[in-house]
């Protein structure tokens, strides 16, 4: 009898493992696979939001309103101010990945010097199991936040 119970438990465990196989995780952390929408810029020294997108203006009335785009392609992040067209390109390379995020090393050519920083593509989780892909770029004393509104679930 013990043998039948043990075999039954082992069978259930094998079934549980097999049922998890083949499931696709929709949490893609590759920054090139998202359409990023600007959220805000935080001063890394004092933690103040110094700029934000128009949708965030009511939450940060003292912040400058910007319309930034962020496109990552071929190991380059292009950040542009939509109205003026001014922007910068930042080189990146992946340095680590775990189950909840991917980390990137950044190099920004700032005239006569190179500035290094980090970026993290991950998930912002909300109540009731909803989540949204988020990109945080930490560079030169500021943290820029972007979200992929299309990925919100």
Secondary structure, 3 states (H helix, E strand, C coil): CHHHHHHHHHHHHHHHHHHHCCCCCCCCCCHHHCCEEEEEEEECCCCCEEEECHHHCCCCCCCEECCEEEEEECCEEEEEECCCCCEEEEEEEEEEECCCEEEEEEEEEECCEEEEEEEEEEEEECHHHCEEEEEEEEECCEEEEEEEHHHCC
